[in-house]
Amino acid sequence: MSTNTHLILNPLPEETSTCILCFDISKYGKTVQFLICSFVIFVFFLLYGYFQELIFTIEGFHPYGWFLTLFQFGCYSIFGFTETRLRGIIHRRIPLKTYFFLALLTLGTMGFSNASLGFLNYPTQVIFKCCKLIPVMAGSILIQGKKYGPLDFGAAVLMCIGLTLFTLADSQVQPNFNTTGIIMISMALLCDAIIGNVQEKSIKAYGADIAEVVFYSYSIGFLYLFFIMTLTGHLQDGFIFFSKNPRECYGYAFIFSVTGYLGIQIVLTLVKISGAFAAVTVTTFRKAFTIIISFIFFSKPFTIQYLWSGLIVVLGIYLNLYAKKNSISFSDLELKIEHLFRYFTLRFSSRRHNHYMSTI
């Protein structure tokens, strides 16, 4: 297949070796590779979530979520530039006008997500991120004209129910509950839904490598945010605040950025080794552990409604995964329901007939 038509969703080139942090694990079996990747994913993303919540515990940090995003975009731009040069990716494939739009969406996704923690309980933010399927479905229907089956819509309904119940529980137990955080994380998910579909169409159309997409999206997004924050005066305010406590502010932000970038690479490596189903399963369990760690290390009120509303969301996630492996159309569902109705009708008729014959 030619380079222009090949779809590359993995930032690593197609090669026989599989590496994690420059260590070749190809000599091990698939099961060992899966376990190694899963362990590293847990380590990186648990650290990512921990430091993301930890940095917002610094006194007075809440208004500086966008400055944290600027720092994160700067780190990702440097990491992306380094990766493209090390892998020999020099020529840009996707047009700049597409990257201008992607950078804006990336900025919305990351910026609103980070800023929402200034107003939102961290477990609630994670639960919202788990429900990304809902806006992604809407975006893919509108942007790409995709069609979904009844199981996909059923999964979306379960996620909506679980998300609503989790949010209601949060509003009851959190004394400082603020709808601003809900609006921000919803905007982040909306941008995420659009960006996923735009990225998919662009990669298919131009055969671009994901490393190129990462570099240009974050570097242009960095310039956007730098310009906006300079005009509003928030850039200077952010520098002043971070300079008051540079070890904690810059240190936490750097670890947060590094673990997030490396975690994404390992997830994509796991997709290459074991497939998307296994990767989503691992990341779902990782999110569950992130919520548990949040309650352990950061004191916050707890209610049992968090547990069962979260389980409804998890059920929706796995119904969506099942739908991807076992596609069912609405006509198939209608046929199955019709067969099931006939089966029970025959069973009921048979029982009535047997009862009638026994009374004669």
C-alpha positions as a Markdown table, in Angstrom:
| # | Residue | x | y | z |
|---|---|---|---|---|
| 1 | Met | 0.0 | 0.0 | 0.0 |
| 2 | Ser | 1.3 | 3.4 | -0.9 |
| 3 | Thr | 2.4 | 5.9 | 1.7 |
| 4 | Asn | -0.3 | 8.4 | 0.8 |
| 5 | Thr | -3.1 | 6.0 | 1.4 |
| 6 | His | -1.8 | 4.2 | 4.5 |
| 7 | Leu | -3.6 | 4.9 | 7.7 |
| 8 | Ile | -1.2 | 5.3 | 10.6 |
| 9 | Leu | -2.9 | 5.5 | 14.0 |
| 10 | Asn | 0.2 | 4.4 | 15.9 |
| 11 | Pro | 3.0 | 7.0 | 16.4 |
| 12 | Leu | 5.6 | 4.2 | 16.2 |
| 13 | Pro | 6.6 | 3.1 | 12.7 |
| 14 | Glu | 5.6 | -0.4 | 11.5 |
| 15 | Glu | 8.6 | -2.6 | 12.5 |
| 16 | Thr | 9.2 | -6.0 | 14.0 |
| 17 | Ser | 10.5 | -4.7 | 17.3 |
| 18 | Thr | 8.3 | -3.4 | 20.1 |
| 19 | Cys | 10.0 | -0.9 | 22.4 |
| 20 | Ile | 8.9 | 0.8 | 25.7 |
| 21 | Leu | 11.1 | 3.7 | 26.8 |
| 22 | Cys | 13.9 | 2.6 | 24.4 |
| 23 | Phe | 13.8 | -1.0 | 25.9 |
| 24 | Asp | 13.1 | -3.7 | 23.3 |
| 25 | Ile | 10.4 | -6.1 | 24.7 |
| 26 | Ser | 10.0 | -8.0 | 21.4 |
| 27 | Lys | 11.9 | -11.1 | 22.8 |
| 28 | Tyr | 9.1 | -11.7 | 25.3 |
| 29 | Gly | 5.8 | -13.4 | 24.5 |
| 30 | Lys | 2.6 | -11.4 | 23.8 |
| 31 | Thr | 1.2 | -12.1 | 27.3 |
| 32 | Val | 4.4 | -10.7 | 28.9 |
| 33 | Gln | 4.4 | -7.7 | 26.6 |
| 34 | Phe | 0.7 | -7.0 | 27.5 |
| 35 | Leu | 1.6 | -7.2 | 31.3 |
| 36 | Ile | 4.6 | -4.9 | 30.9 |
| 37 | Cys | 2.6 | -2.3 | 28.9 |
| 38 | Ser | -0.3 | -2.5 | 31.4 |
| 39 | Phe | 2.0 | -2.0 | 34.4 |
| 40 | Val | 3.7 | 1.0 | 32.8 |
| 41 | Ile | 0.4 | 2.5 | 31.8 |
| 42 | Phe | -0.8 | 2.2 | 35.4 |
| 43 | Val | 2.4 | 3.8 | 36.7 |
| 44 | Phe | 2.4 | 6.7 | 34.3 |
| 45 | Phe | -1.3 | 7.6 | 34.3 |
| 46 | Leu | -1.7 | 7.1 | 38.1 |
| 47 | Leu | 1.2 | 9.6 | 38.5 |
| 48 | Tyr | -0.4 | 11.8 | 35.9 |
| 49 | Gly | -3.8 | 11.9 | 37.7 |
| 50 | Tyr | -2.1 | 12.2 | 41.1 |
| 51 | Phe | 0.0 | 15.2 | 40.1 |
| 52 | Gln | -2.8 | 16.8 | 38.3 |
| 53 | Glu | -4.9 | 16.8 | 41.4 |
| 54 | Leu | -1.9 | 17.6 | 43.7 |
| 55 | Ile | -1.0 | 20.8 | 41.8 |
| 56 | Phe | -4.6 | 22.1 | 42.4 |
| 57 | Thr | -4.1 | 21.6 | 46.1 |
| 58 | Ile | -1.5 | 24.4 | 46.2 |
| 59 | Glu | -3.1 | 27.3 | 47.9 |
| 60 | Gly | -4.4 | 29.9 | 45.4 |
| 61 | Phe | -3.7 | 27.7 | 42.3 |
| 62 | His | -7.3 | 27.3 | 41.2 |
| 63 | Pro | -7.4 | 30.3 | 38.8 |
| 64 | Tyr | -4.2 | 29.2 | 37.0 |
| 65 | Gly | -5.5 | 26.1 | 35.1 |
| 66 | Trp | -4.9 | 27.8 | 31.8 |
| 67 | Phe | -1.3 | 28.7 | 32.7 |
| 68 | Leu | -0.8 | 25.0 | 33.5 |
| 69 | Thr | -2.2 | 24.2 | 30.1 |
| 70 | Leu | 0.3 | 26.6 | 28.5 |
| 71 | Phe | 3.2 | 24.9 | 30.3 |
| 72 | Gln | 1.8 | 21.4 | 29.3 |
| 73 | Phe | 1.5 | 22.5 | 25.6 |
| 74 | Gly | 5.1 | 23.8 | 25.7 |
| 75 | Cys | 6.4 | 20.5 | 27.0 |
| 76 | Tyr | 4.3 | 18.4 | 24.5 |
| 77 | Ser | 5.6 | 20.6 | 21.7 |
| 78 | Ile | 9.2 | 20.0 | 22.7 |
| 79 | Phe | 8.6 | 16.2 | 23.1 |
| 80 | Gly | 6.7 | 16.1 | 19.8 |
| 81 | Phe | 9.5 | 18.0 | 18.0 |
| 82 | Thr | 12.2 | 15.7 | 19.5 |
| 83 | Glu | 10.2 | 12.5 | 18.5 |
| 84 | Thr | 9.6 | 13.7 | 14.9 |
| 85 | Arg | 13.3 | 14.4 | 14.5 |
| 86 | Leu | 14.5 | 11.2 | 16.0 |
| 87 | Arg | 12.2 | 9.2 | 13.8 |
| 88 | Gly | 13.1 | 11.2 | 10.7 |
| 89 | Ile | 9.6 | 12.8 | 10.2 |
| 90 | Ile | 10.6 | 16.0 | 8.4 |
| 91 | His | 8.0 | 16.8 | 5.8 |
| 92 | Arg | 4.5 | 17.9 | 6.9 |
| 93 | Arg | 1.6 | 16.0 | 5.2 |
| 94 | Ile | -1.5 | 17.7 | 6.6 |
| 95 | Pro | -2.2 | 21.3 | 5.5 |
| 96 | Leu | -1.5 | 24.1 | 8.0 |
| 97 | Lys | -5.1 | 25.3 | 7.8 |
| 98 | Thr | -6.3 | 21.9 | 9.1 |
| 99 | Tyr | -3.7 | 22.2 | 11.9 |
| 100 | Phe | -4.9 | 25.7 | 12.9 |
| 101 | Phe | -8.4 | 24.1 | 13.5 |
| 102 | Leu | -7.0 | 21.0 | 15.2 |
| 103 | Ala | -4.8 | 23.2 | 17.5 |
| 104 | Leu | -7.9 | 25.2 | 18.5 |
| 105 | Leu | -9.8 | 22.0 | 19.4 |
| 106 | Thr | -6.8 | 20.6 | 21.2 |
| 107 | Leu | -6.5 | 23.8 | 23.2 |
| 108 | Gly | -10.2 | 23.5 | 24.1 |
| 109 | Thr | -9.9 | 19.9 | 25.1 |
| 110 | Met | -6.9 | 20.2 | 27.3 |
| 111 | Gly | -7.5 | 23.7 | 28.6 |
| 112 | Phe | -11.1 | 23.3 | 29.7 |
| 113 | Ser | -10.2 | 19.9 | 31.2 |
| 114 | Asn | -7.4 | 21.4 | 33.3 |
| 115 | Ala | -9.3 | 24.5 | 34.2 |
| 116 | Ser | -12.4 | 22.5 | 35.3 |
| 117 | Leu | -10.4 | 21.1 | 38.3 |
| 118 | Gly | -10.5 | 24.6 | 39.8 |
| 119 | Phe | -14.2 | 24.1 | 40.2 |
| 120 | Leu | -14.8 | 20.4 | 40.1 |
| 121 | Asn | -14.2 | 17.3 | 42.2 |
| 122 | Tyr | -11.5 | 15.2 | 40.5 |
| 123 | Pro | -13.5 | 11.9 | 40.5 |
| 124 | Thr | -16.4 | 13.7 | 38.8 |
| 125 | Gln | -14.0 | 14.9 | 36.1 |
| 126 | Val | -12.7 | 11.4 | 35.5 |
| 127 | Ile | -16.3 | 10.0 | 35.2 |
| 128 | Phe | -17.1 | 12.7 | 32.6 |
| 129 | Lys | -14.0 | 11.7 | 30.6 |
| 130 | Cys | -15.2 | 8.1 | 30.7 |
| 131 | Cys | -18.4 | 9.2 | 29.0 |
| 132 | Lys | -16.5 | 10.6 | 25.9 |
| 133 | Leu | -18.5 | 8.2 | 23.7 |
| 134 | Ile | -21.6 | 10.4 | 23.9 |
| 135 | Pro | -20.2 | 13.5 | 22.2 |
| 136 | Val | -18.0 | 11.3 | 19.9 |
| 137 | Met | -21.1 | 9.5 | 18.6 |
| 138 | Ala | -22.8 | 12.8 | 18.0 |
| 139 | Gly | -19.7 | 14.2 | 16.3 |
| 140 | Ser | -19.1 | 11.2 | 14.0 |
| 141 | Ile | -22.8 | 11.1 | 12.9 |
| 142 | Leu | -22.7 | 14.8 | 12.0 |
| 143 | Ile | -19.1 | 15.1 | 10.7 |
| 144 | Gln | -18.5 | 11.7 | 9.1 |
| 145 | Gly | -22.0 | 10.4 | 8.6 |
| 146 | Lys | -21.4 | 7.2 | 10.6 |
| 147 | Lys | -24.2 | 4.9 | 11.6 |
| 148 | Tyr | -24.5 | 3.2 | 15.0 |
| 149 | Gly | -26.5 | 0.2 | 16.2 |
| 150 | Pro | -28.8 | -0.2 | 19.1 |
| 151 | Leu | -26.1 | -1.4 | 21.4 |
| 152 | Asp | -24.1 | 1.8 | 20.9 |
| 153 | Phe | -27.1 | 3.9 | 21.7 |
| 154 | Gly | -27.9 | 1.7 | 24.7 |
| 155 | Ala | -24.3 | 2.3 | 25.9 |
| 156 | Ala | -24.7 | 6.0 | 25.5 |
| 157 | Val | -28.0 | 5.9 | 27.5 |
| 158 | Leu | -26.3 | 4.0 | 30.3 |
| 159 | Met | -23.5 | 6.5 | 30.4 |
| 160 | Cys | -25.9 | 9.4 | 30.5 |
| 161 | Ile | -27.8 | 7.8 | 33.4 |
| 162 | Gly | -24.6 | 7.0 | 35.4 |
| 163 | Leu | -23.1 | 10.4 | 34.7 |
| 164 | Thr | -26.3 | 12.2 | 35.8 |
| 165 | Leu | -26.5 | 10.2 | 39.1 |
| 166 | Phe | -22.8 | 10.7 | 39.8 |
| 167 | Thr | -23.1 | 14.4 | 39.3 |
| 168 | Leu | -26.2 | 14.6 | 41.5 |
| 169 | Ala | -24.3 | 12.7 | 44.2 |
| 170 | Asp | -21.4 | 15.1 | 43.9 |
| 171 | Ser | -23.7 | 18.2 | 44.2 |
| 172 | Gln | -25.2 | 16.7 | 47.4 |
| 173 | Val | -21.9 | 15.9 | 49.2 |
| 174 | Gln | -19.6 | 18.7 | 47.9 |
| 175 | Pro | -20.1 | 22.0 | 49.8 |
| 176 | Asn | -18.3 | 24.0 | 47.1 |
| 177 | Phe | -20.0 | 22.3 | 44.1 |
| 178 | Asn | -19.9 | 24.7 | 41.1 |
| 179 | Thr | -21.7 | 24.2 | 37.8 |
| 180 | Thr | -18.9 | 26.2 | 36.1 |
| 181 | Gly | -16.7 | 23.0 | 36.4 |
| 182 | Ile | -19.5 | 20.9 | 34.7 |
| 183 | Ile | -19.7 | 23.4 | 31.9 |
| 184 | Met | -15.9 | 23.4 | 31.4 |
| 185 | Ile | -15.5 | 19.7 | 31.3 |
| 186 | Ser | -18.6 | 19.4 | 29.0 |
| 187 | Met | -16.9 | 21.9 | 26.6 |
| 188 | Ala | -13.7 | 19.8 | 26.8 |
| 189 | Leu | -15.6 | 16.7 | 25.8 |
| 190 | Leu | -17.3 | 18.5 | 23.0 |
| 191 | Cys | -14.0 | 19.7 | 21.6 |
| 192 | Asp | -12.6 | 16.1 | 22.1 |
| 193 | Ala | -15.5 | 14.7 | 20.1 |
| 194 | Ile | -14.8 | 17.0 | 17.2 |
| 195 | Ile | -11.1 | 16.7 | 17.3 |
| 196 | Gly | -11.2 | 12.9 | 17.2 |
| 197 | Asn | -13.3 | 12.9 | 14.0 |
| 198 | Val | -11.2 | 15.6 | 12.3 |
| 199 | Gln | -8.0 | 13.8 | 13.2 |
| 200 | Glu | -9.3 | 10.6 | 11.8 |
| 201 | Lys | -10.4 | 12.2 | 8.5 |
| 202 | Ser | -7.1 | 14.1 | 8.1 |
| 203 | Ile | -4.9 | 11.0 | 8.8 |
| 204 | Lys | -6.9 | 9.0 | 6.4 |
| 205 | Ala | -6.8 | 11.6 | 3.7 |
| 206 | Tyr | -3.1 | 12.5 | 4.0 |
| 207 | Gly | -1.5 | 9.4 | 5.5 |
| 208 | Ala | 0.1 | 11.5 | 8.3 |
| 209 | Asp | 1.9 | 10.0 | 11.3 |
| 210 | Ile | 0.4 | 10.7 | 14.7 |
| 211 | Ala | 3.7 | 12.2 | 15.9 |
| 212 | Glu | 3.4 | 14.9 | 13.3 |
| 213 | Val | -0.2 | 15.6 | 14.4 |
| 214 | Val | 0.9 | 15.8 | 18.0 |
| 215 | Phe | 3.8 | 18.2 | 17.3 |
| 216 | Tyr | 1.8 | 20.7 | 15.1 |
| 217 | Ser | -1.4 | 20.6 | 17.2 |
| 218 | Tyr | 0.3 | 21.4 | 20.5 |
| 219 | Ser | 2.9 | 23.8 | 19.1 |
| 220 | Ile | 0.3 | 25.9 | 17.3 |
| 221 | Gly | -2.0 | 25.6 | 20.3 |
| 222 | Phe | 0.8 | 26.9 | 22.5 |
| 223 | Leu | 1.1 | 30.0 | 20.3 |
| 224 | Tyr | -2.7 | 30.5 | 20.4 |
| 225 | Leu | -2.7 | 30.4 | 24.2 |
| 226 | Phe | 0.4 | 32.4 | 24.6 |
| 227 | Phe | -1.0 | 35.2 | 22.5 |
| 228 | Ile | -4.4 | 35.2 | 24.3 |
| 229 | Met | -2.9 | 35.1 | 27.8 |
| 230 | Thr | -0.5 | 37.9 | 26.9 |
| 231 | Leu | -3.4 | 40.1 | 25.7 |
| 232 | Thr | -5.5 | 39.4 | 28.8 |
| 233 | Gly | -2.6 | 39.8 | 31.3 |
| 234 | His | -3.0 | 36.2 | 32.6 |
| 235 | Leu | 0.4 | 35.2 | 31.3 |
| 236 | Gln | 2.2 | 37.7 | 33.7 |
| 237 | Asp | -0.1 | 36.7 | 36.5 |
| 238 | Gly | 0.8 | 33.0 | 35.9 |
| 239 | Phe | 4.5 | 33.7 | 35.9 |
| 240 | Ile | 4.3 | 35.7 | 39.1 |
| 241 | Phe | 2.3 | 33.0 | 40.9 |
| 242 | Phe | 4.6 | 30.1 | 39.7 |
| 243 | Ser | 7.7 | 32.1 | 40.6 |
| 244 | Lys | 6.5 | 32.3 | 44.2 |
| 245 | Asn | 6.7 | 28.5 | 44.6 |
| 246 | Pro | 8.7 | 27.3 | 41.6 |
| 247 | Arg | 9.7 | 23.9 | 43.0 |
| 248 | Glu | 6.2 | 22.8 | 43.5 |
| 249 | Cys | 4.5 | 24.6 | 40.6 |
| 250 | Tyr | 7.0 | 23.9 | 37.9 |
| 251 | Gly | 8.0 | 20.5 | 39.4 |
| 252 | Tyr | 4.5 | 19.1 | 39.6 |
| 253 | Ala | 3.6 | 20.6 | 36.2 |
| 254 | Phe | 6.6 | 19.0 | 34.5 |
| 255 | Ile | 6.0 | 15.5 | 36.0 |
| 256 | Phe | 2.3 | 15.9 | 35.0 |
| 257 | Ser | 3.3 | 16.7 | 31.4 |
| 258 | Val | 6.0 | 14.0 | 31.1 |
| 259 | Thr | 3.9 | 11.2 | 32.5 |
| 260 | Gly | 0.9 | 12.2 | 30.3 |
| 261 | Tyr | 2.9 | 12.3 | 27.1 |
| 262 | Leu | 4.7 | 9.0 | 27.8 |
| 263 | Gly | 1.5 | 7.4 | 29.0 |
| 264 | Ile | -0.1 | 8.1 | 25.6 |
| 265 | Gln | 2.8 | 6.5 | 23.8 |
| 266 | Ile | 2.5 | 3.3 | 25.9 |
| 267 | Val | -1.2 | 3.1 | 25.3 |
| 268 | Leu | -0.7 | 3.2 | 21.6 |
| 269 | Thr | 2.0 | 0.6 | 21.9 |
| 270 | Leu | -0.5 | -1.6 | 23.7 |
| 271 | Val | -3.0 | -1.1 | 20.9 |
| 272 | Lys | -0.3 | -2.3 | 18.5 |
| 273 | Ile | 0.4 | -5.4 | 20.6 |
| 274 | Ser | -3.0 | -6.5 | 21.9 |
| 275 | Gly | -5.6 | -4.4 | 20.1 |
| 276 | Ala | -8.0 | -1.6 | 21.0 |
| 277 | Phe | -10.3 | -3.8 | 23.1 |
| 278 | Ala | -7.4 | -4.7 | 25.5 |
| 279 | Ala | -6.1 | -1.1 | 25.6 |
| 280 | Val | -9.5 | 0.3 | 26.5 |
| 281 | Thr | -10.0 | -2.4 | 29.2 |
| 282 | Val | -6.7 | -1.5 | 30.8 |
| 283 | Thr | -7.3 | 2.3 | 30.6 |
| 284 | Thr | -10.8 | 1.8 | 32.1 |
| 285 | Phe | -9.4 | -0.1 | 35.1 |
| 286 | Arg | -6.7 | 2.6 | 35.4 |
| 287 | Lys | -9.4 | 5.3 | 35.6 |
| 288 | Ala | -11.1 | 3.3 | 38.4 |
| 289 | Phe | -7.8 | 3.1 | 40.3 |
| 290 | Thr | -7.3 | 6.8 | 39.7 |
| 291 | Ile | -10.6 | 7.6 | 41.4 |
| 292 | Ile | -9.7 | 5.2 | 44.3 |
| 293 | Ile | -6.3 | 6.9 | 44.8 |
| 294 | Ser | -8.0 | 10.3 | 44.7 |
| 295 | Phe | -10.2 | 9.4 | 47.6 |
| 296 | Ile | -7.3 | 7.8 | 49.5 |
| 297 | Phe | -4.7 | 10.6 | 49.2 |
| 298 | Phe | -7.0 | 13.6 | 48.9 |
| 299 | Ser | -9.6 | 14.0 | 51.6 |
| 300 | Lys | -13.1 | 14.4 | 50.2 |
| 301 | Pro | -16.6 | 13.3 | 51.2 |
| 302 | Phe | -17.8 | 9.9 | 49.9 |
| 303 | Thr | -21.3 | 8.5 | 49.3 |
| 304 | Ile | -22.3 | 5.0 | 48.1 |
| 305 | Gln | -24.1 | 6.6 | 45.2 |
| 306 | Tyr | -20.6 | 7.3 | 43.7 |
| 307 | Leu | -20.1 | 3.6 | 43.6 |
| 308 | Trp | -23.2 | 2.3 | 41.8 |
| 309 | Ser | -23.5 | 5.3 | 39.5 |
| 310 | Gly | -19.9 | 4.7 | 38.5 |
| 311 | Leu | -20.7 | 1.0 | 37.9 |
| 312 | Ile | -23.5 | 2.1 | 35.5 |
| 313 | Val | -21.0 | 4.1 | 33.5 |
| 314 | Val | -18.6 | 1.1 | 33.4 |
| 315 | Leu | -21.4 | -1.1 | 32.2 |
| 316 | Gly | -22.1 | 1.4 | 29.4 |
| 317 | Ile | -18.4 | 1.4 | 28.4 |
| 318 | Tyr | -18.3 | -2.4 | 28.1 |
| 319 | Leu | -21.6 | -2.5 | 26.3 |
| 320 | Asn | -20.0 | -0.1 | 23.7 |
| 321 | Leu | -16.9 | -2.4 | 23.5 |
| 322 | Tyr | -19.2 | -5.4 | 23.0 |
| 323 | Ala | -21.0 | -3.6 | 20.3 |
| 324 | Lys | -17.7 | -3.0 | 18.4 |
| 325 | Lys | -16.9 | -6.7 | 18.4 |
| 326 | Asn | -20.5 | -7.9 | 17.9 |
| 327 | Ser | -22.2 | -5.4 | 15.6 |
| 328 | Ile | -26.0 | -5.5 | 15.6 |
| 329 | Ser | -28.2 | -3.4 | 13.5 |
| 330 | Phe | -31.7 | -2.2 | 14.3 |
| 331 | Ser | -33.2 | -4.7 | 11.9 |
| 332 | Asp | -31.2 | -7.5 | 13.5 |
| 333 | Leu | -32.5 | -6.4 | 16.9 |
| 334 | Glu | -36.0 | -6.3 | 15.6 |
| 335 | Leu | -35.6 | -9.9 | 14.2 |
| 336 | Lys | -34.2 | -11.2 | 17.5 |
| 337 | Ile | -37.0 | -9.6 | 19.5 |
| 338 | Glu | -39.5 | -11.2 | 17.0 |
| 339 | His | -37.9 | -14.6 | 17.4 |
| 340 | Leu | -37.9 | -14.2 | 21.2 |
| 341 | Phe | -41.6 | -13.2 | 21.2 |
| 342 | Arg | -42.5 | -16.2 | 19.1 |
| 343 | Tyr | -40.5 | -18.5 | 21.4 |
| 344 | Phe | -42.3 | -17.3 | 24.5 |
| 345 | Thr | -45.6 | -17.4 | 22.7 |
| 346 | Leu | -45.1 | -21.0 | 21.7 |
| 347 | Arg | -43.9 | -21.9 | 25.2 |
| 348 | Phe | -47.0 | -20.3 | 26.8 |
| 349 | Ser | -49.3 | -22.0 | 24.3 |
| 350 | Ser | -47.6 | -25.3 | 24.9 |
| 351 | Arg | -48.1 | -25.0 | 28.7 |
| 352 | Arg | -51.7 | -24.0 | 28.3 |
| 353 | His | -52.3 | -27.0 | 26.0 |
| 354 | Asn | -50.6 | -29.4 | 28.5 |
| 355 | His | -52.6 | -28.0 | 31.4 |
| 356 | Tyr | -55.8 | -28.4 | 29.4 |
| 357 | Met | -54.9 | -32.1 | 28.5 |
| 358 | Ser | -54.1 | -32.9 | 32.1 |
| 359 | Thr | -57.5 | -31.7 | 33.3 |
| 360 | Ile | -59.4 | -33.9 | 30.8 |
